[in-house]
Amino acid sequence: MRLTGGVRFAAAIIAVAGLGACAAQPKSKPGEIRINLNPYPSTYYPYGSVPTLIRGATILDGEGGRIDNGSVLLVDGKVSAVGGADLGAPEGATVIDAGGRYVTPGIIDVHSHLGDYPSPGVQSTSDGNEATSPARPEVWAEHSVWPQDPGFSRALANGGVTSLQILPGSANLFGGRSVTLKNVPARTMQGMKFPGAPYGLKMACGENPKRVYGSKSQMPQTRMGNVAYVRQTWAKAKEYDRKWTKYEKTGGEIPAQDLAMDTLRGVLHGDILVHNHCYRADEMAIMIDVAKEFGYKIASFQHGVEAYKIADLLKENGICGALWADWYGFKMESYDAINENIAFVQNAGACTIVHSDDANGIQRLNQEAAKAIASGKRAGINISEETAWTWLSSNPAKSLGIFEQTGSLKAGKMADVVLWNGNPFSAYTRPDKVWIDGALLYDAANPKLRPVSDFELGQPGEGDVK
C-alpha cells in the first residue's frame, strides 16, 4: 500500500474567508486568489519492480507495429528498449522466454463504472448516477469509487486491463467528472489515481436523460429539450468564465465559486476532456455543432452504434469513437447498429476504440476486438492484429490525454505490459503475466500474485467447523 508520491498541486488555493452571500466581497490583485484545480491529488506510487527482459515474443507495440521474435526490456518501471532477439539485459535481470507468445501494452478501458457500480450490484453501493438534475457537472465519479470492488482485480487478471476511466452514469445531460485510474490494489481512490491524467466530463444525449427527467414532469422530455438544456448550461458556463477571466486579469471582487461551472470552465479551457454518451448519428452530429458553438472539443463519443454513418465527421473533427463489437438492440436508439461498425470507422481513418461499459465485458476486451476484426473481414475489410491493438491501447490513451505516459511499447513510457498465454485474439487466451509500471502484479503461475479484494476474503469465522 502507498501513502505518498506522485502528488501534483495547483498553483494556489482559495484561502479567503467570508465568501457567503451576506459577506462583503474582498478586493484583490489580479490573479491573487485562484481556485484549487486539484484538491484530491494522486498519491499513486508504483509497486516495486526488477529489471525484466521478455524475449522470443510476438510483439504488438500498440501503435500499429509488430515484431516477430522480438524482445522488450523493462527497467525502473519504464519500457527501456524494444527490439529483436539480440536485445541484451542488465546483469541480474529477470529473463522470460516468451516462446513466441504475444506481448502487448496493457489494455486501457475508456468506459468503466467499476468502483461506482461495484460487485455485488446492490442498491446500497449503486453510486454512478446523481439523478437529481439533468445537469450535475459538479459531481466527481472518483468520490464514489470503492477500491475494494472485486471487478478491478478481475479486469487485471482475466482481461489484462492496466488503466481505466471511471465515468458517472448516463442519466444526466451533464453527468459529472470522470477519473482515470491505474488498475492496482490500493486503500484509497487517490492511491489508484493516474498521476497527471486530465479529468473528463461525462455528457449524454438521447433517450436516457429525456426518459429519466421527462417522467418527473420536468425538462427535458424531448430530444429538442435535451439540446436546449445543454446549450443553456453552456451559456451559463461562458458567463461564469467571463467573470473569472476578468477577475484574473484585473482583480477586484472575487466571483462566487460554483463547483458545476468550475468543471465546465475547465472544459472551455481545454483542461477537461468531454466524453459524450451518444448512440445515433444525427445526435452525434448535433453535439459536434454544439461544441463548435460554445468553443469546446469532444474527445470521444461513447457507444456510438451509428458511428459508421458519420465516420468522416469523426475523422474531420478528431473525435474518437469508443464502440462495442456487437452490443445493440436494448433500446430504440441502439437498434440501427451493425457488427461492422468498428471496422467501418477504422477504415475511414477515424480514431477507433473498443470499450466495455460492463464489469464482465472489461474482462474480455481482447475478444471484443477479435469479433470486430472478423466482422470487418466478412465485409471485405482486412484489419491486421497490430492495427486492431491500437483500439485497446494507444487510441484509448490518446482520448484520455495520457498517451505520452502509456498506451504503447515505446522507450520511456510506463511499463504497462501483458504477456498472453496464446494469441490474444482467441477466446481461449488469458493473460499469463501483467506488469504495471514494471511491477509484476499478476502471474498465472504464482498464487501469491493474483490480487484478491478484501471484500472477497469473507468474514471471520466463515468456513469454521461448528
Long-range contacts (C-beta under 8 A, 24 or more apart in sequence): 1-185, 1-186, 1-187, 1-191, 2-43, 2-44, 2-45, 2-186, 2-191, 3-43, 4-43, 4-45, 5-43, 5-44, 5-45, 6-41, 6-42, 6-43, 6-44, 6-45, 6-195, 7-41, 7-42, 7-43, 8-38, 8-41, 8-42, 8-195, 8-196, 9-38, 9-41, 10-34, 10-35, 10-36, 10-37, 10-38, 10-39, 12-36, 14-257, 16-254, 19-254, 19-256, 19-257, 21-256, 25-253, 25-254, 26-253, 26-254, 27-251, 27-252, 27-253, 28-251, 28-252, 28-254, 29-251, 30-247, 30-248, 30-249, 30-250, 30-251, 31-248, 31-249, 31-251, 32-251, 33-254, 34-248, 35-257, 35-262, 37-266, 37-271, 40-140, 40-142, 40-189, 40-190, 40-193, 41-190, 41-193, 42-190, 42-193, 42-194, 42-195, 42-196, 43-188, 43-190, 43-191, 43-193, 44-182, 44-184, 44-186, 44-190, 44-191, 44-192, 44-193, 44-194, 44-195, 45-191, 46-77, 46-436, 46-437, 46-438, 46-439, 47-184, 47-436, 47-437, 47-439, 47-441, 48-439, 49-74, 49-76, 49-77, 49-415, 49-435, 49-437, 49-438, 49-439, 49-440, 50-93, 50-94, 50-438, 51-75, 51-76, 51-80, 51-89, 51-90, 51-92, 51-93, 51-94, 52-93, 52-94, 52-95, 52-96, 52-435, 52-438, 52-440, 53-87, 53-88, 53-89, 53-93, 53-94, 53-95, 53-96, 54-96, 54-98, 54-103, 54-417, 54-419, 55-85, 55-87, 55-95, 55-96, 55-97, 55-98, 56-85, 56-97, 56-98, 56-99, 56-100, 57-98, 57-100, 57-101, 57-102, 57-103, 57-419, 58-98, 58-100, 58-101, 58-102, 58-103, 59-102, 59-103, 59-104, 59-409, 60-102, 60-103, 60-104, 60-105, 60-385, 60-386, 60-389, 60-424, 61-105, 61-386, 61-408, 61-409, 61-410, 62-104, 62-105, 62-389, 62-390, 62-392, 62-393, 62-394, 62-407, 62-408, 62-409, 63-390, 63-394, 63-408, 63-410, 64-386, 64-387, 64-389, 64-390, 64-394, 65-386, 66-384, 66-385, 66-386, 69-100, 70-103, 72-103, 72-409, 72-417, 74-415, 74-417, 74-435, 74-438, 75-438, 76-438, 77-414, 77-415, 77-437, 77-438, 77-439, 78-411, 78-412, 78-413, 78-414, 78-415, 78-437, 78-438, 79-409, 79-410, 79-411, 79-412, 79-413, 79-414, 79-415, 79-417, 80-411, 81-411, 82-409, 82-410, 82-411, 96-419, 96-433, 98-419, 101-419, 101-420, 101-421, 101-422, 101-432, 102-419, 102-420, 102-422, 102-423, 102-424, 103-409, 103-417, 103-418, 103-419, 103-420, 104-160, 104-389, 104-392, 104-393, 104-409, 104-417, 104-418, 104-420, 104-424, 105-162, 105-389, 105-392, 105-393, 105-394, 105-406, 105-407, 105-408, 105-409, 105-416, 105-417, 105-418, 106-160, 106-161, 106-162, 106-163, 106-183, 106-393, 106-406, 106-416, 106-417, 106-418, 106-434, 106-435, 106-436, 107-159, 107-160, 107-161, 107-162, 107-365, 107-366, 107-392, 107-393, 107-418, 108-161, 108-162, 108-163, 108-164, 108-392, 108-393, 108-396, 108-397, 108-400, 108-406, 108-407, 109-155, 109-161, 109-163, 109-164, 109-165, 109-355, 109-356, 109-362, 109-365, 109-396, 110-164, 110-165, 110-275, 110-300, 110-302, 110-320, 110-322, 110-353, 110-355, 110-396, 110-399, 110-400, 111-165, 111-167, 111-275, 111-302, 111-303, 111-322, 111-355, 111-356, 111-357, 112-155, 112-164, 112-165, 112-166, 112-167, 112-356, 112-357, 112-362, 113-166, 113-167, 113-169, 113-357, 113-359, 114-145, 114-149, 114-151, 114-152, 114-155, 114-164, 114-166, 114-359, 114-362, 115-144, 115-145, 115-146, 115-147, 115-149, 115-151, 115-152, 115-166, 115-181, 115-189, 116-141, 116-144, 116-145, 116-146, 116-166, 116-168, 116-169, 117-169, 117-359, 118-146, 118-148, 118-149, 118-150, 118-151, 119-149, 119-150, 119-151, 119-359, 121-359, 128-167, 128-168, 128-169, 129-168, 129-169, 129-170, 129-171, 129-172, 129-175, 130-168, 130-171, 130-172, 130-175, 130-176, 131-169, 131-171, 131-172, 131-212, 133-172, 134-172, 134-173, 134-174, 134-209, 134-213, 134-218, 134-219, 134-220, 134-229, 135-172, 135-173, 135-174, 135-229, 135-233, 135-260, 136-168, 136-172, 136-174, 136-175, 136-176, 136-260, 137-174, 137-175, 137-176, 137-177, 137-201, 137-233, 137-260, 137-261, 137-263, 137-264, 138-176, 138-258, 138-259, 138-260, 138-262, 138-263, 139-168, 139-175, 139-176, 139-177, 140-176, 140-177, 140-179, 140-199, 141-166, 141-167, 141-168, 141-176, 141-177, 141-178, 141-179, 141-202, 142-166, 142-177, 142-179, 142-189, 142-193, 143-189, 145-179, 145-181, 145-189, 145-192, 147-185, 147-186, 147-187, 147-188, 147-189, 147-191, 147-192, 148-453, 148-454, 148-455, 149-453, 149-455, 150-452, 150-453, 150-455, 150-456, 151-359, 151-362, 152-183, 152-185, 152-451, 152-453, 153-185, 153-450, 153-451, 153-452, 153-453, 154-359, 154-363, 155-183, 155-362, 155-363, 156-183, 156-431, 156-434, 156-441, 156-442, 156-451, 157-430, 157-431, 157-434, 157-442, 157-444, 157-450, 157-451, 158-363, 158-364, 158-430, 158-431, 159-362, 159-363, 159-364, 159-365, 159-366, 159-431, 160-366, 160-418, 160-420, 160-424, 160-431, 160-434, 161-362, 161-363, 161-365, 162-406, 162-416, 162-418, 162-434, 162-436, 163-194, 163-397, 163-400, 163-402, 163-406, 163-416, 164-362, 165-200, 165-275, 165-400, 167-200, 167-202, 167-275, 167-302, 168-202, 169-202, 170-202, 170-204, 170-208, 170-209, 170-277, 171-204, 171-208, 171-209, 171-212, 172-202, 172-204, 172-209, 172-212, 173-203, 173-204, 173-205, 173-209, 173-220, 173-226, 173-229, 173-230, 173-233, 174-201, 174-202, 174-203, 174-230, 174-233, 174-260, 174-264, 175-202, 175-203, 175-204, 175-277, 176-201, 176-202, 176-263, 177-201, 177-202, 177-263, 177-272, 178-202, 178-275, 180-400, 180-402, 182-436, 182-437, 183-436, 184-436, 184-441, 185-441, 185-451, 194-402, 194-405, 196-402, 196-405, 197-400, 197-401, 197-402, 198-271, 198-272, 198-273, 198-400, 198-401, 198-402, 199-263, 199-266, 199-271, 199-272, 199-273, 200-272, 200-273, 200-274, 200-275, 200-299, 200-400, 201-263, 201-264, 201-266, 201-267, 201-272, 201-273, 201-274, 201-275, 202-275, 202-277, 203-230, 203-274, 203-275, 203-276, 203-277, 203-287, 204-276, 204-277, 204-278, 205-230, 205-276, 205-277, 205-278, 205-283, 205-286, 205-287, 206-277, 206-278, 206-279, 206-280, 206-283, 206-333, 207-279, 207-331, 207-332, 207-333, 208-277, 223-283, 227-286, 227-290, 230-287, 230-290, 231-290, 231-293, 231-294, 233-264, 234-264, 234-290, 234-293, 234-294, 234-296, 235-294, 236-261, 237-261, 237-264, 237-265, 237-267, 237-268, 237-294, 238-268, 238-294, 238-295, 240-264, 240-265, 241-265, 241-268, 241-269, 267-296, 268-294, 268-295, 268-296, 270-296, 270-297, 273-297, 273-299, 273-300, 273-399, 273-400, 273-401, 274-298, 274-299, 274-300, 275-299, 275-300, 275-302, 275-322, 275-399, 276-300, 276-301, 276-302, 277-301, 277-302, 277-303, 278-302, 278-303, 278-304, 279-303, 279-304, 279-305, 279-306, 279-333, 279-334, 280-306, 280-333, 280-336, 281-306, 281-307, 281-309, 281-310, 284-310, 284-313, 285-310, 285-313, 288-313, 288-317, 288-319, 299-399, 299-400, 299-401, 300-351, 300-353, 300-399, 302-355, 302-357, 303-334, 303-357, 304-341, 305-333, 305-334, 305-336, 305-337, 305-341, 306-336, 306-337, 306-341, 307-341, 307-344, 307-345, 307-350, 308-338, 308-340, 308-341, 308-344, 308-345, 311-344, 311-345, 311-347, 311-348, 311-350, 312-348, 312-350, 314-345, 314-348, 314-350, 314-351, 315-348, 315-349, 315-350, 315-351, 318-351, 319-350, 319-351, 320-350, 320-351, 320-352, 320-353, 320-395, 320-398, 320-399, 321-345, 321-350, 321-351, 321-352, 321-353, 322-353, 322-354, 322-355, 322-396, 322-399, 323-352, 323-353, 323-354, 323-355, 324-354, 324-355, 324-357, 324-368, 325-354, 325-368, 325-369, 325-371, 325-372, 325-375, 326-371, 326-375, 327-361, 339-371, 339-372, 339-375, 340-375, 340-376, 340-378, 340-379, 340-381, 342-372, 342-375, 342-376, 342-391, 343-372, 343-373, 343-375, 343-376, 343-379, 343-381, 343-383, 344-376, 344-379, 344-381, 346-376, 346-381, 346-383, 346-387, 346-391, 347-376, 347-381, 351-395, 351-398, 351-399, 352-390, 352-391, 352-395, 353-391, 353-392, 353-395, 353-396, 353-399, 354-391, 354-392, 355-396, 365-392, 366-392, 366-420, 366-424, 366-425, 366-429, 367-425, 367-427, 369-425, 370-425, 370-426, 370-427, 373-425, 385-425, 388-425, 389-424, 414-438
